[in-house]
Amino acid sequence: MSLTLIILYSKTLVGEFMPISSKKKLNEKKAALEVVKPIKTKPYNDIDLNNWKLYENVKTGTWWEFSSREKSGGHSYDYHGNYIPQIATQLLTRYTKKNDIVLDLFFGSGTTGIEAKNMQRRCIGVELKQDMVDYVSSKFTKKELVVDVNIIQGDSASLDAKEKIKARLEIMGEKSAQFLILHPPYDDIIKFSDKKEDLSNCATTEEFYDLFKKVAKNGYDLLEQNRFAALIIGDKYANSRYVSLAFECQKRMEELGFVTKAVIVKNITGNEKAKGKTANLWRYRALSGGFNIFEHEYIMIFQKTKLKKVKQKV
């Protein structure tokens, strides 16, 4: 046998010169032997854990930094004090599935509702001011206001609002919401209305905590077991001292039965309108008063679940 024939014969053995039909059968056989992994998700989101490396856009750390506010997808900065849409995107990706219901008890300008609709979730929002309800409603079509986003005018701390939410949940085919968002006023830093039910009008910070806890209690009762909640809040200075609103509110949520899962620090770039115009004034005040300028807020993640009991050594 010539050297050329030997080489050809050897290559045939490894399939390089096999007939096309034989190659096809071999490839089909290999494909049949490959095990296709089923999608692996948690009960509270649509993230496929078998392909977890594909979710690089999902933040899992405790420092979140955004260079500017997202203004696409129906979002705009038309209301002082609303949180940036990127927070909603991250939270809904991590803690909700498509068609889940997100309950926002401080609905404001509708950031949660807009992003829920964009991400094929549903939303129930409660807003105290009727004029804000009317304005935000104009951001959605009549069909969306029936199917995707339900806005309730009312006091989120009241039994009346709680009953209205229950009725909306029933219409939407659910007994409970699957995710809770709380973005209250940061005590009296910004006055949002002249209503006594408004948390920004509390006479004292202790009154603010008490009213916040009532709102959180309604949220806890309306949230599905083992699902998650997010508190978005910052701190404040008052009477020459630092007041930790965030951790005091965290304490009250834990008193209700929530379990803290994470405390995230987020830069506030893009949150405040025209801050650049007063930057030098705030720097002077900081140098003069011995404090530091706030450049962050907190996103606290909670779960409505029972803590596992720790076995005690005898």
Number of C-alpha atoms within 10 A of each C-alpha: 5 6 8 9 10 11 11 12 12 13 13 13 11 9 12 11 14 13 10 9 8 12 14 12 11 13 11 11 11 10 11 10 9 8 7 8 8 8 11 13 13 13 12 19 15 17 21 15 13 12 11 11 9 11 11 8 9 14 13 12 10 14 14 17 12 15 9 12 18 16 12 8 11 12 17 15 19 9 12 13 19 21 23 22 21 16 19 20 16 14 19 23 19 18 23 24 21 16 15 20 25 26 28 27 27 21 27 24 24 29 22 29 28 23 22 25 19 14 17 14 20 26 29 25 24 24 23 22 18 12 11 17 21 12 12 19 18 11 16 18 12 12 9 14 17 14 14 23 26 20 22 21 18 21 19 29 21 14 14 11 21 20 13 15 26 16 14 18 20 12 12 16 9 15 16 20 26 25 26 27 23 21 19 22 22 20 25 18 14 12 14 17 13 10 13 10 16 22 24 22 21 18 12 11 18 12 14 22 19 15 19 21 20 18 22 25 20 19 24 22 14 21 23 19 15 14 18 27 27 24 21 20 23 24 18 16 15 10 6 9 10 12 15 13 20 20 16 13 20 20 15 18 21 14 12 15 16 24 19 19 13 15 19 17 18 19 16 21 16 16 18 14 13 9 12 10 9 9 12 11 10 16 14 10 14 13 11 9 10 9 14 13 13 13 11 19 17 23 24 22 22 23 24 20 15 11 10 6 6 6 6 5 4 3
